[in-house]
Amino acid sequence: MRRATRFTVLRQAVLIAGSAFVIVPFLWMFTTSLQSRAETYTNTSILPTSWHWENYAKAWEAAPFGQYYLNSIVMAVGIVAGHLVLDAFAAYAFARLRFPFRNALFVILLAALMVPTFVTIIPAYAIVADLGWIDTYWALIVPRLADVFGIILLRQFFSTIPVELEDAARIDGCSRIGTFFRVIVPLSTPAFATLAIFSFLFAWNDFLWPLLVTNTDEVRTIQIGLASFVGRYGTSWNYLMAGTLTATIPSIVVFLFFQRALVRGIATTGLKD
């Protein structure tokens, strides 16, 4: 009993310490956003001596954050939709269909996960430039409509669904595509939710690719807007933290809203080879 109690106390202490490491940076960001510019250099306490809530309004007015948010939302929705549709079709083919070199192609996909993104940046940019898509939504969305991670994640989940359910649907007269939408998709809600969350976080927080393919504020995303905000105000940390905190809110809201589905998807994916 004492050993179990000590283990519980130790586990709770580790969890509390880990939570502190996660929360403290956000607390520092929040308190810094409420300080004056001079106070960000002189204040030695984490709490501001005076609370400047107007920093959020000034940061919002200092750059076209409304347009940045709209661009990020359009890009994120397009990428998430592409991942859910294209990754699902490819994953179903690898999980259920029999075709030549299926296993070899899947191994190649697994190997593609080890290829750094930076290696493909130049060829992808050259293709986008040749198509005349620079500084357009097409450049932000189309090159990333499919994702290797999503294909592998959904394929592993589809493999855990009993084939007998599909066979029963086929006997009742359902086609292959009908079986996919009527049987596989409803049973794979946790996996789709997990993929949607990861895809949204990837798209919303992406910096390098939007930086390369956008030149004007009409197409720039929120992360690029924050980078230009730094260059414009130098070391105005209060405005920068206000803008950064505002840009973080959508990711936190999406994660909290789909947290249960995310845990279920991770727990049930990959249980069957």
Backbone hydrogen bonds, N-H to C=O, Kabsch-Sander energy under -0.5 kcal/mol:
donor,donor_aa,acceptor,acceptor_aa,energy
5,T,1,M,-2.3
6,R,2,R,-2.6
7,F,3,R,-2.3
8,T,4,A,-2.2
9,V,5,T,-2.5
10,L,6,R,-2.7
11,R,7,F,-2.6
12,Q,8,T,-2.5
13,A,9,V,-2.2
14,V,10,L,-2.3
15,L,11,R,-2.3
16,I,12,Q,-2.4
17,A,13,A,-2.4
18,G,14,V,-2.5
19,S,15,L,-2.3
20,A,16,I,-2.2
21,F,17,A,-2.0
22,V,18,G,-1.2
23,I,19,S,-2.7
24,V,20,A,-2.6
26,F,22,V,-0.7
27,L,23,I,-2.4
28,W,24,V,-2.8
29,M,25,P,-2.3
30,F,26,F,-2.3
31,T,27,L,-2.5
32,T,28,W,-2.4
33,S,29,M,-1.7
34,L,30,F,-0.6
34,L,31,T,-0.9
35,Q,32,T,-1.5
40,T,36,S,-1.4
41,Y,38,A,-1.2
42,T,38,A,-1.2
43,N,39,E,-2.6
52,H,34,L,-2.7
52,H,50,S,-0.7
53,W,51,W,-0.8
55,N,52,H,-1.5
56,Y,53,W,-1.2
57,A,53,W,-0.6
58,K,54,E,-2.4
59,A,55,N,-2.6
60,W,56,Y,-2.2
61,E,57,A,-2.0
62,A,58,K,-1.4
63,A,59,A,-0.6
65,F,60,W,-0.8
65,F,63,A,-2.8
68,Y,64,P,-1.9
69,Y,65,F,-2.8
70,L,66,G,-2.1
71,N,67,Q,-2.5
72,S,68,Y,-2.4
73,I,69,Y,-2.6
74,V,70,L,-2.5
75,M,71,N,-2.5
76,A,72,S,-2.9
77,V,73,I,-2.7
78,G,74,V,-2.2
79,I,75,M,-2.4
80,V,76,A,-2.6
81,A,77,V,-2.5
82,G,78,G,-2.2
83,H,79,I,-2.5
84,L,80,V,-2.5
85,V,81,A,-1.9
86,L,82,G,-2.3
87,D,82,G,-0.7
87,D,83,H,-1.1
88,A,83,H,-0.5
89,F,85,V,-2.0
90,A,86,L,-2.3
91,A,87,D,-2.6
92,Y,88,A,-2.4
93,A,89,F,-1.9
94,F,90,A,-2.0
95,A,91,A,-2.0
96,R,92,Y,-2.5
97,L,92,Y,-0.8
97,L,93,A,-0.8
99,F,97,L,-0.6
102,R,99,F,-1.3
105,L,101,F,-2.4
106,F,102,R,-2.0
107,V,103,N,-2.1
108,I,104,A,-1.9
109,L,105,L,-2.0
110,L,106,F,-2.3
111,A,107,V,-2.3
112,A,108,I,-1.8
113,L,109,L,-0.9
113,L,110,L,-0.8
114,M,111,A,-1.3
115,V,112,A,-1.2
119,V,116,P,-1.3
120,T,116,P,-0.6
120,T,117,T,-1.0
121,I,117,T,-0.6
122,I,118,F,-0.6
124,A,120,T,-2.1
125,Y,121,I,-2.6
126,A,122,I,-2.4
127,I,123,P,-2.1
128,V,124,A,-2.3
129,A,125,Y,-2.6
130,D,126,A,-2.2
131,L,127,I,-1.7
132,G,129,A,-1.0
133,W,128,V,-2.3
135,D,213,V,-3.4
136,T,133,W,-1.0
139,A,133,W,-0.7
140,L,136,T,-1.0
141,I,137,Y,-2.0
142,V,138,W,-1.7
144,R,141,I,-1.7
145,L,142,V,-1.6
151,I,147,D,-1.8
152,I,148,V,-2.3
153,L,149,F,-2.6
154,L,150,G,-2.5
155,R,151,I,-2.3
156,Q,152,I,-2.2
157,F,153,L,-1.6
158,F,154,L,-3.1
159,S,155,R,-1.8
160,T,156,Q,-0.6
160,T,157,F,-1.3
161,I,158,F,-1.2
165,L,162,P,-1.0
166,E,162,P,-0.6
167,D,163,V,-2.3
168,A,164,E,-2.3
169,A,165,L,-1.6
170,R,166,E,-2.4
171,I,167,D,-2.2
172,D,168,A,-1.6
173,G,170,R,-1.5
174,C,169,A,-2.5
179,T,175,S,-2.6
180,F,176,R,-1.8
181,F,177,I,-2.0
182,R,178,G,-2.5
183,V,179,T,-2.1
184,I,179,T,-1.6
185,V,180,F,-2.6
187,L,183,V,-1.4
188,S,184,I,-0.9
188,S,185,V,-0.9
189,T,186,P,-0.8
192,F,188,S,-2.5
193,A,189,T,-2.6
194,T,190,P,-2.2
195,L,191,A,-2.5
196,A,192,F,-2.5
197,I,193,A,-2.1
198,F,194,T,-2.3
199,S,195,L,-2.6
200,F,196,A,-2.4
201,L,197,I,-2.6
202,F,198,F,-2.4
203,A,199,S,-2.6
204,W,200,F,-3.1
205,N,201,L,-2.0
206,D,202,F,-0.6
206,D,203,A,-0.6
211,L,207,F,-1.8
212,L,208,L,-1.6
213,V,209,W,-1.9
214,T,210,P,-1.0
219,V,216,T,-1.3
220,R,216,T,-1.4
222,I,68,Y,-0.6
225,G,221,T,-2.3
226,L,222,I,-2.1
227,A,223,Q,-1.6
228,S,224,I,-2.3
229,F,225,G,-1.8
230,V,226,L,-1.7
231,G,227,A,-1.6
232,R,228,S,-1.8
233,Y,229,F,-2.0
234,G,230,V,-1.3
235,T,233,Y,-0.5
236,S,233,Y,-0.7
237,W,235,T,-2.0
240,L,236,S,-2.1
241,M,237,W,-2.7
242,A,238,N,-1.7
243,G,239,Y,-2.4
244,T,240,L,-2.5
245,L,241,M,-2.6
246,T,242,A,-1.9
247,A,243,G,-2.0
248,T,244,T,-1.3
249,I,245,L,-1.1
252,I,248,T,-1.9
253,V,249,I,-2.7
254,V,250,P,-2.5
255,F,251,S,-2.2
256,L,252,I,-2.6
257,F,253,V,-2.3
258,F,254,V,-1.9
259,Q,256,L,-0.7
262,L,258,F,-2.4
263,V,259,Q,-2.3
264,R,260,R,-2.2
265,G,261,A,-2.5
266,I,262,L,-2.3
267,A,263,V,-2.3
268,T,264,R,-1.8
269,T,265,G,-1.0
271,L,268,T,-0.7
